[in-house]
Amino acid sequence: MKSAKYIVLSFLESLNKEDFTAAYELLDSDMVFEGVLGSRHTADHYIADMKKMKFKYNIKEVMTNGNHVAIFYNIDMGGMEIFSAGWYQVENELILKIKVVFDPRPLLKDK
């Protein structure tokens, strides 16, 4: 059985490599993403957004508690790196919930 940490780190590595098929395979089809600027309620919608945004994750720290994984990382959002915290919940070796928080002010500054 793969650990929650292994699954989440594999997921982020797949996103960094833009291997969206591999990333998708690590998500529960009914997964939920909650972020500062919006939410998604299926793996299909989440991966469709990731294909457009192509974020890159520079991991700083990983903490685990059972099937929960918390990560501090800098997310490259198209040339702007934003320090963020992600909380991942894994069930049956698939990511079921993702919650990401960060200060959105640098992204909103020019709008």
Z-matrix of the N, CA and C atoms (Angstrom, degrees):
N
C 1 1.457
C 2 1.532 1 109.21
N 3 1.322 2 116.24 1 131.51
C 4 1.459 3 121.48 2 -179.45
C 5 1.523 4 109.66 3 -81.65
N 6 1.326 5 115.64 4 142.31
C 7 1.462 6 120.30 5 -179.72
C 8 1.528 7 110.20 6 -74.64
N 9 1.320 8 115.15 7 157.87
C 10 1.465 9 120.85 8 176.42
C 11 1.530 10 109.87 9 -59.49
N 12 1.324 11 116.69 10 -40.52
C 13 1.468 12 120.77 11 179.19
C 14 1.524 13 110.47 12 -60.22
N 15 1.325 14 117.03 13 -46.35
C 16 1.460 15 121.41 14 179.99
C 17 1.533 16 110.70 15 -59.78
N 18 1.320 17 116.68 16 -43.73
C 19 1.469 18 121.25 17 -178.45
C 20 1.527 19 110.81 18 -63.97
N 21 1.324 20 116.89 19 -46.28
C 22 1.468 21 120.39 20 -178.03
C 23 1.528 22 110.86 21 -67.07
N 24 1.326 23 117.41 22 -43.59
C 25 1.465 24 119.26 23 179.20
C 26 1.529 25 111.09 24 -65.73
N 27 1.317 26 117.51 25 -36.12
C 28 1.471 27 120.93 26 175.84
C 29 1.527 28 110.51 27 -64.33
N 30 1.323 29 116.17 28 -39.80
C 31 1.460 30 121.97 29 177.82
C 32 1.532 31 110.78 30 -60.97
N 33 1.328 32 116.73 31 -49.17
C 34 1.462 33 120.32 32 -178.92
C 35 1.526 34 111.41 33 -66.14
N 36 1.320 35 116.81 34 -37.80
C 37 1.466 36 120.49 35 176.40
C 38 1.531 37 110.32 36 -62.18
N 39 1.317 38 116.94 37 -40.95
C 40 1.471 39 120.81 38 177.87
C 41 1.526 40 110.88 39 -63.08
N 42 1.328 41 117.48 40 -42.08
C 43 1.465 42 120.12 41 177.02
C 44 1.522 43 110.70 42 -63.18
N 45 1.336 44 117.20 43 -42.70
C 46 1.466 45 120.42 44 179.14
C 47 1.523 46 111.75 45 -60.52
N 48 1.324 47 116.78 46 -34.47
C 49 1.472 48 121.75 47 -179.95
C 50 1.531 49 112.04 48 -86.28
N 51 1.318 50 116.46 49 -0.97
C 52 1.466 51 123.15 50 -175.24
C 53 1.526 52 111.46 51 58.07
N 54 1.336 53 115.43 52 33.41
C 55 1.465 54 121.86 53 173.26
C 56 1.528 55 106.56 54 -94.42
N 57 1.319 56 115.69 55 79.31
C 58 1.455 57 121.24 56 -172.74
C 59 1.525 58 112.73 57 -71.19
N 60 1.320 59 117.18 58 -23.54
C 61 1.468 60 120.22 59 175.49
C 62 1.520 61 109.79 60 -67.25
N 63 1.330 62 116.95 61 -46.97
C 64 1.470 63 120.61 62 178.72
C 65 1.520 64 110.62 63 -63.66
N 66 1.333 65 117.56 64 -40.64
C 67 1.467 66 121.00 65 178.55
C 68 1.527 67 110.29 66 -62.59
N 69 1.321 68 116.64 67 -44.49
C 70 1.468 69 122.14 68 -179.31
C 71 1.523 70 111.24 69 -59.36
N 72 1.320 71 116.74 70 -39.24
C 73 1.467 72 121.48 71 -177.99
C 74 1.528 73 112.94 72 -66.53
N 75 1.331 74 117.61 73 -14.53
C 76 1.463 75 121.63 74 178.69
C 77 1.530 76 112.32 75 -96.49
N 78 1.330 77 116.79 76 1.90
C 79 1.464 78 121.96 77 -179.84
C 80 1.523 79 110.95 78 -105.78
N 81 1.328 80 116.31 79 139.59
C 82 1.459 81 121.10 80 168.30
C 83 1.532 82 106.93 81 -66.76
N 84 1.318 83 118.28 82 139.72
C 85 1.472 84 120.37 83 -176.74
C 86 1.530 85 112.29 84 -60.03
N 87 1.326 86 117.41 85 -27.65
C 88 1.467 87 122.02 86 179.22
C 89 1.527 88 112.72 87 -100.63
N 90 1.320 89 116.80 88 23.29
C 91 1.465 90 119.91 89 -178.43
C 92 1.522 91 110.85 90 -60.01
N 93 1.338 92 114.36 91 158.16
C 94 1.464 93 121.65 92 178.62
C 95 1.517 94 108.36 93 -124.96
N 96 1.332 95 115.73 94 131.66
C 97 1.455 96 122.37 95 173.38
C 98 1.517 97 107.94 96 -112.97
N 99 1.337 98 116.03 97 131.75
C 100 1.463 99 121.70 98 174.03
C 101 1.516 100 107.99 99 -124.29
N 102 1.324 101 116.04 100 124.75
C 103 1.452 102 121.07 101 178.88
C 104 1.510 103 110.98 102 -132.28
N 105 1.306 104 115.38 103 176.13
C 106 1.457 105 121.97 104 -178.44
C 107 1.532 106 110.91 105 -63.70
N 108 1.331 107 116.27 106 -36.90
C 109 1.459 108 120.29 107 -173.64
C 110 1.523 109 114.02 108 -105.77
N 111 1.344 110 117.23 109 7.36
C 112 1.457 111 118.82 110 178.12
C 113 1.508 112 112.49 111 161.26
N 114 1.329 113 115.35 112 -179.61
C 115 1.462 114 120.69 113 179.69
C 116 1.525 115 109.09 114 -140.88
N 117 1.325 116 115.30 115 159.80
C 118 1.462 117 123.32 116 176.25
C 119 1.516 118 107.23 117 -134.61
N 120 1.334 119 116.36 118 147.95
C 121 1.461 120 119.35 119 -172.95
C 122 1.520 121 115.19 120 -123.69
N 123 1.312 122 118.08 121 15.74
C 124 1.468 123 121.40 122 169.91
C 125 1.522 124 108.49 123 -151.44
N 126 1.318 125 115.82 124 158.91
C 127 1.461 126 120.57 125 176.56
C 128 1.529 127 110.53 126 -62.00
N 129 1.329 128 117.25 127 -37.74
C 130 1.467 129 120.67 128 179.92
C 131 1.530 130 111.41 129 -59.51
N 132 1.325 131 117.19 130 -47.56
C 133 1.468 132 120.67 131 -179.82
C 134 1.527 133 111.40 132 -66.48
N 135 1.321 134 116.36 133 -41.19
C 136 1.465 135 119.92 134 -179.07
C 137 1.529 136 110.51 135 -62.84
N 138 1.331 137 117.25 136 -49.56
C 139 1.465 138 120.45 137 -177.54
C 140 1.529 139 110.85 138 -66.37
N 141 1.319 140 117.85 139 -35.28
C 142 1.473 141 120.15 140 176.48
C 143 1.526 142 110.25 141 -58.46
N 144 1.329 143 117.27 142 -41.45
C 145 1.464 144 120.94 143 177.30
C 146 1.523 145 111.42 144 -67.43
N 147 1.326 146 117.18 145 -42.40
C 148 1.461 147 120.48 146 -179.10
C 149 1.531 148 111.33 147 -63.05
N 150 1.324 149 117.26 148 -34.72
C 151 1.469 150 120.83 149 177.56
C 152 1.525 151 110.85 150 -63.19
N 153 1.323 152 117.52 151 -34.57
C 154 1.464 153 121.77 152 179.33
C 155 1.526 154 111.34 153 -77.14
N 156 1.336 155 116.68 154 -43.28
C 157 1.462 156 120.95 155 -171.67
C 158 1.523 157 113.54 156 -83.63
N 159 1.315 158 117.69 157 -33.61
C 160 1.469 159 123.42 158 177.87
C 161 1.530 160 112.69 159 50.83
N 162 1.322 161 116.21 160 46.26
C 163 1.460 162 120.93 161 176.99
C 164 1.521 163 110.44 162 -61.64
N 165 1.326 164 115.54 163 152.58
C 166 1.465 165 122.31 164 174.56
C 167 1.528 166 107.49 165 -121.53
N 168 1.329 167 115.57 166 138.11
C 169 1.462 168 122.35 167 -173.30
C 170 1.520 169 109.87 168 -112.50
N 171 1.336 170 116.20 169 119.14
C 172 1.459 171 122.88 170 176.78
C 173 1.530 172 106.63 171 -106.16
N 174 1.320 173 115.39 172 97.62
C 175 1.467 174 121.94 173 -172.06
C 176 1.525 175 110.89 174 -73.28
N 177 1.332 176 115.19 175 132.24
C 178 1.465 177 122.13 176 179.11
C 179 1.524 178 112.13 177 -106.67
N 180 1.336 179 117.65 178 -38.64
C 181 1.476 180 121.85 179 -176.53
C 182 1.521 181 109.18 180 -155.54
N 183 1.338 182 115.44 181 141.77
C 184 1.466 183 121.95 182 178.39
C 185 1.520 184 108.56 183 -127.33
N 186 1.326 185 116.81 184 130.79
C 187 1.464 186 122.35 185 177.38
C 188 1.520 187 108.40 186 -128.65
N 189 1.329 188 116.50 187 141.44
C 190 1.462 189 119.70 188 -179.64
C 191 1.521 190 110.89 189 -128.32
N 192 1.326 191 114.34 190 152.52
C 193 1.456 192 122.51 191 173.52
C 194 1.526 193 106.11 192 -149.38
N 195 1.314 194 116.39 193 95.55
C 196 1.461 195 120.15 194 -177.03
C 197 1.513 196 110.84 195 63.33
N 198 1.340 197 116.32 196 -121.08
C 199 1.463 198 120.34 197 -178.88
C 200 1.533 199 112.89 198 -93.68
N 201 1.331 200 116.46 199 14.12
C 202 1.461 201 121.84 200 177.78
C 203 1.527 202 108.95 201 -107.70
N 204 1.328 203 115.69 202 136.95
C 205 1.463 204 121.71 203 177.96
C 206 1.523 205 107.26 204 -129.10
N 207 1.325 206 116.23 205 128.51
C 208 1.462 207 121.60 206 175.98
C 209 1.521 208 107.66 207 -115.18
N 210 1.317 209 115.72 208 136.26
C 211 1.460 210 120.52 209 -176.77
C 212 1.522 211 109.51 210 -134.02
N 213 1.336 212 114.77 211 134.17
C 214 1.461 213 121.02 212 166.60
C 215 1.520 214 105.76 213 -98.48
N 216 1.331 215 116.20 214 131.19
C 217 1.455 216 119.58 215 178.82
C 218 1.516 217 110.11 216 -153.46
N 219 1.332 218 114.25 217 159.38
C 220 1.452 219 120.55 218 167.73
C 221 1.519 220 105.63 219 -94.47
N 222 1.316 221 116.46 220 127.22
C 223 1.458 222 120.65 221 177.67
C 224 1.525 223 107.99 222 -105.15
N 225 1.331 224 115.49 223 120.78
C 226 1.461 225 120.96 224 174.93
C 227 1.523 226 106.99 225 -80.48
N 228 1.320 227 114.51 226 110.86
C 229 1.462 228 121.17 227 -177.44
C 230 1.527 229 109.63 228 -105.88
N 231 1.319 230 115.68 229 60.53
C 232 1.459 231 119.68 230 178.53
C 233 1.510 232 113.12 231 76.77
N 234 1.315 233 116.64 232 47.33
C 235 1.451 234 120.94 233 177.47
C 236 1.513 235 114.25 234 100.58
N 237 1.306 236 118.21 235 -12.60
C 238 1.457 237 122.15 236 177.21
C 239 1.525 238 108.25 237 -116.71
N 240 1.346 239 115.99 238 119.87
C 241 1.466 240 119.58 239 178.29
C 242 1.518 241 109.86 240 -90.89
N 243 1.329 242 115.26 241 129.87
C 244 1.460 243 121.81 242 -178.41
C 245 1.525 244 108.55 243 -122.07
N 246 1.339 245 116.96 244 124.83
C 247 1.462 246 120.60 245 175.59
C 248 1.525 247 108.05 246 -69.18
N 249 1.329 248 115.85 247 130.73
C 250 1.465 249 121.33 248 -173.34
C 251 1.514 250 110.85 249 -141.35
N 252 1.320 251 115.49 250 162.70
C 253 1.463 252 122.27 251 172.90
C 254 1.519 253 107.64 252 -124.54
N 255 1.330 254 115.70 253 133.15
C 256 1.457 255 121.12 254 178.73
C 257 1.515 256 110.73 255 -120.81
N 258 1.323 257 116.01 256 138.34
C 259 1.472 258 122.40 257 177.40
C 260 1.517 259 106.81 258 -119.58
N 261 1.320 260 115.97 259 119.25
C 262 1.464 261 123.09 260 -176.16
C 263 1.519 262 108.94 261 -115.48
N 264 1.325 263 116.49 262 133.29
C 265 1.463 264 121.81 263 175.73
C 266 1.521 265 108.28 264 -115.88
N 267 1.335 266 115.01 265 125.53
C 268 1.458 267 121.92 266 -175.08
C 269 1.525 268 109.35 267 -113.05
N 270 1.324 269 115.89 268 133.51
C 271 1.470 270 122.42 269 175.26
C 272 1.520 271 107.99 270 -135.03
N 273 1.319 272 117.05 271 133.40
C 274 1.471 273 121.73 272 177.67
C 275 1.528 274 111.91 273 53.94
N 276 1.331 275 115.52 274 39.80
C 277 1.465 276 123.99 275 177.64
C 278 1.529 277 113.66 276 63.97
N 279 1.334 278 116.74 277 23.75
C 280 1.462 279 122.20 278 175.14
C 281 1.523 280 109.44 279 -131.79
N 282 1.317 281 116.16 280 146.87
C 283 1.462 282 120.81 281 178.06
C 284 1.525 283 108.51 282 -76.91
N 285 1.327 284 115.52 283 121.26
C 286 1.459 285 122.38 284 -176.95
C 287 1.531 286 112.05 285 -99.17
N 288 1.343 287 116.83 286 -36.51
C 289 1.466 288 120.69 287 -178.18
C 290 1.519 289 109.56 288 -140.62
N 291 1.326 290 114.68 289 141.22
C 292 1.463 291 122.24 290 173.75
C 293 1.520 292 106.90 291 -131.69
N 294 1.321 293 115.95 292 130.73
C 295 1.468 294 120.79 293 173.83
C 296 1.524 295 106.67 294 -129.26
N 297 1.326 296 116.45 295 124.38
C 298 1.461 297 121.34 296 -178.65
C 299 1.521 298 108.64 297 -122.67
N 300 1.331 299 116.03 298 131.44
C 301 1.463 300 121.15 299 178.16
C 302 1.528 301 109.60 300 -125.41
N 303 1.325 302 114.46 301 144.09
C 304 1.462 303 121.79 302 176.94
C 305 1.519 304 107.92 303 -164.27
N 306 1.317 305 115.75 304 167.52
C 307 1.460 306 121.26 305 176.14
C 308 1.533 307 107.48 306 -83.08
N 309 1.329 308 118.58 307 112.51
C 310 1.468 309 120.42 308 -175.29
C 311 1.533 310 114.57 309 -81.99
N 312 1.323 311 118.29 310 -3.76
C 313 1.468 312 119.87 311 -173.39
C 314 1.531 313 114.21 312 -55.22
N 315 1.349 314 119.59 313 -40.70
C 316 1.474 315 117.40 314 178.39
C 317 1.534 316 112.99 315 -61.59
N 318 1.314 317 118.05 316 -31.96
C 319 1.467 318 121.46 317 179.37
C 320 1.521 319 112.04 318 -74.89
N 321 1.318 320 116.69 319 -29.84
C 322 1.462 321 121.52 320 -175.66
C 323 1.527 322 113.06 321 -91.91
N 324 1.323 323 116.45 322 -9.62
C 325 1.458 324 122.25 323 -173.34
C 326 1.531 325 113.26 324 -56.09
N 327 1.322 326 117.80 325 -39.78
C 328 1.467 327 120.99 326 -175.89
C 329 1.519 328 113.58 327 -92.00
N 330 1.323 329 117.85 328 5.03
C 331 1.471 330 119.93 329 -176.38
C 332 1.501 331 111.88 330 -96.66
